[in-house]
């Protein structure tokens, strides 16, 4: 019998709202995307985020950028 306890990761945005996979968020700060000349502007809406194994990071697609990983400290749940 396997008695391992699975650790549940709670992911929160910059304002303490709990995020789940599939949520939509907006950026609360302008962010430069490393490796490109693109800057994501404050207020940019990002749909359908995916949670990662790290409570501080979410995976998403935005403005033609696939596989973008954003820190939750720059996100606000819509």
Backbone as CSV, one residue per row, in Angstrom:
resi,resn,N_x,N_y,N_z,CA_x,CA_y,CA_z,C_x,C_y,C_z
1,UNK,0.838,-1.174,0.000,0.000,0.000,0.000,0.889,1.246,0.000
2,UNK,0.612,2.147,-0.887,1.409,3.364,-1.024,0.815,4.455,-0.135
3,UNK,1.615,4.950,0.813,1.114,5.959,1.739,1.754,7.320,1.517
4,UNK,2.294,7.546,0.309,2.896,8.848,0.009,1.821,9.924,-0.028
5,UNK,2.098,11.033,0.603,1.186,12.175,0.548,1.604,13.056,-0.615
6,UNK,0.662,13.343,-1.486,0.950,14.253,-2.597,0.829,15.681,-2.101
7,UNK,1.832,16.489,-2.418,1.806,17.884,-2.016,0.970,18.668,-3.014
8,UNK,-0.027,19.371,-2.510,-0.889,20.173,-3.363,-0.293,21.574,-3.450
9,UNK,-0.056,22.039,-4.672,0.529,23.347,-4.884,-0.593,24.360,-5.093
10,UNK,-0.590,25.413,-4.290,-1.567,26.486,-4.435,-0.867,27.650,-5.115
11,UNK,-1.382,28.033,-6.279,-0.781,29.112,-7.061,-1.640,30.360,-6.899
12,UNK,-1.004,31.472,-6.509,-1.734,32.719,-6.296,-1.155,33.826,-7.166
13,UNK,-2.023,34.741,-7.603,-1.561,35.887,-8.381,-0.989,36.955,-7.452
14,UNK,-0.653,38.106,-7.990,-0.032,39.179,-7.217,-0.940,39.710,-6.112
15,UNK,-2.239,39.500,-6.225,-3.199,40.019,-5.252,-3.740,38.931,-4.326
16,UNK,-3.192,37.728,-4.403,-3.605,36.648,-3.511,-4.758,35.805,-4.004
17,UNK,-5.237,36.034,-5.239,-6.309,35.217,-5.805,-5.733,33.887,-6.269
18,UNK,-6.446,32.805,-6.024,-5.978,31.479,-6.408,-6.170,31.283,-7.907
19,UNK,-5.110,30.820,-8.578,-5.145,30.559,-10.017,-5.278,29.060,-10.271
20,UNK,-6.020,28.713,-11.324,-6.143,27.330,-11.759,-5.866,27.266,-13.257
21,UNK,-5.567,26.082,-13.752,-5.333,25.929,-15.182,-6.582,26.338,-15.948
22,UNK,-6.392,27.084,-17.039,-7.499,27.537,-17.860,-7.965,28.940,-17.529
23,UNK,-7.460,29.527,-16.453,-7.847,30.894,-16.075,-7.301,31.910,-17.074
24,UNK,-7.907,33.088,-17.083,-7.400,34.228,-17.841,-6.820,35.233,-16.858
25,UNK,-5.721,35.842,-17.259,-5.040,36.813,-16.396,-4.646,38.032,-17.215
26,UNK,-4.327,39.136,-16.520,-3.761,40.308,-17.172,-2.422,40.617,-16.520
27,UNK,-1.558,41.288,-17.265,-0.265,41.688,-16.737,-0.420,42.977,-15.946
28,UNK,0.307,43.090,-14.846,0.243,44.303,-14.030,1.490,45.159,-14.215
29,UNK,2.367,44.753,-15.135,3.611,45.470,-15.383,4.078,45.164,-16.803
30,UNK,4.739,46.122,-17.468,5.348,45.857,-18.770,6.474,44.848,-18.584
31,UNK,6.509,43.823,-19.446,7.534,42.790,-19.340,8.242,42.605,-20.668
32,UNK,9.573,42.632,-20.658,10.353,42.329,-21.850,10.501,40.818,-21.936
33,UNK,10.333,40.283,-23.146,10.450,38.845,-23.356,11.880,38.549,-23.776
34,UNK,12.563,37.740,-22.979,13.957,37.411,-23.271,14.067,36.686,-24.603
35,UNK,15.091,37.029,-25.377,15.325,36.368,-26.651,14.550,36.961,-27.808
36,UNK,13.723,37.977,-27.534,12.967,38.635,-28.591,13.021,40.144,-28.366
37,UNK,12.485,40.877,-29.327,12.394,42.325,-29.165,10.999,42.744,-28.707
38,UNK,10.197,41.768,-28.290,8.808,42.019,-27.898,8.724,42.431,-26.429
39,UNK,7.892,43.430,-26.166,7.559,43.820,-24.797,6.064,43.626,-24.609
40,UNK,5.688,42.836,-23.619,4.276,42.657,-23.292,3.863,43.814,-22.395
41,UNK,2.857,44.545,-22.806,2.433,45.758,-22.114,1.520,45.452,-20.920
42,UNK,1.541,46.352,-19.948,0.651,46.267,-18.794,-0.793,46.214,-19.305
43,UNK,-1.594,45.317,-18.750,-2.988,45.186,-19.161,-3.215,44.147,-20.247
44,UNK,-2.134,43.558,-20.775,-2.273,42.519,-21.794,-3.019,41.334,-21.200
45,UNK,-4.060,40.881,-21.910,-4.862,39.756,-21.444,-4.262,38.458,-21.971
46,UNK,-4.085,37.505,-21.081,-3.557,36.197,-21.449,-4.583,35.151,-21.043
47,UNK,-5.022,34.368,-22.026,-6.064,33.370,-21.797,-5.452,31.981,-21.627
48,UNK,-6.173,31.137,-20.911,-5.866,29.716,-20.819,-4.453,29.430,-20.303
49,UNK,-4.149,29.914,-19.105,-2.842,29.618,-18.518,-2.787,28.155,-18.088
50,UNK,-1.584,27.639,-17.935,-1.366,26.279,-17.457,-0.424,26.342,-16.259
51,UNK,-0.781,25.641,-15.192,0.054,25.637,-14.001,1.263,24.741,-14.217
52,UNK,2.354,25.059,-13.530,3.571,24.250,-13.584,3.778,23.617,-12.211
53,UNK,4.877,22.914,-12.048,5.193,22.318,-10.747,5.740,23.349,-9.770
54,UNK,5.933,24.574,-10.223,6.447,25.661,-9.392,5.314,26.637,-9.115
55,UNK,5.070,26.951,-7.857,3.954,27.842,-7.507,4.170,29.277,-7.959
56,UNK,5.387,29.640,-8.352,5.683,31.004,-8.786,5.653,31.185,-10.303
57,UNK,5.397,30.107,-11.063,5.446,30.176,-12.523,4.189,29.591,-13.150
58,UNK,3.748,30.206,-14.272,2.670,29.638,-15.089,3.133,29.626,-16.548
59,UNK,2.634,28.670,-17.298,2.958,28.516,-18.706,1.785,29.059,-19.517
60,UNK,2.065,29.753,-20.628,0.986,30.322,-21.433,1.497,30.658,-22.834
61,UNK,0.575,31.106,-23.675,0.890,31.622,-25.001,0.342,33.042,-25.076
62,UNK,1.151,33.965,-25.626,0.699,35.351,-25.717,1.289,36.019,-26.941
63,UNK,0.461,36.729,-27.703,0.907,37.521,-28.850,1.863,36.767,-29.768
64,UNK,1.522,35.536,-30.109,2.344,34.764,-31.035,3.569,34.134,-30.403
65,UNK,3.717,34.232,-29.097,4.845,33.620,-28.398,4.341,32.344,-27.739
66,UNK,4.833,31.200,-28.205,4.414,29.921,-27.634,5.390,29.503,-26.545
67,UNK,4.884,28.835,-25.530,5.725,28.328,-24.462,6.273,29.405,-23.550
68,UNK,5.534,30.478,-23.376,5.954,31.584,-22.520,5.707,31.205,-21.060
69,UNK,6.701,31.435,-20.213,6.566,31.170,-18.779,6.625,32.505,-18.057
70,UNK,5.583,32.787,-17.277,5.499,34.059,-16.558,5.480,33.830,-15.058
71,UNK,6.044,34.768,-14.324,6.020,34.741,-12.861,4.654,35.244,-12.392
72,UNK,4.105,34.594,-11.385,2.774,34.944,-10.886,2.749,36.318,-10.222
73,UNK,3.885,36.839,-9.813,3.925,38.165,-9.167,3.566,39.297,-10.124
74,UNK,3.530,39.006,-11.444,3.189,40.020,-12.449,1.809,39.801,-13.045
75,UNK,1.006,38.911,-12.456,-0.294,38.547,-13.017,-1.439,38.917,-12.084
76,UNK,-2.578,39.235,-12.697,-3.818,39.489,-11.962,-4.917,38.665,-12.608
77,UNK,-5.619,37.875,-11.811,-6.710,37.050,-12.327,-7.863,37.938,-12.781
78,UNK,-8.463,37.586,-13.916,-9.607,38.342,-14.430,-10.892,37.707,-13.904
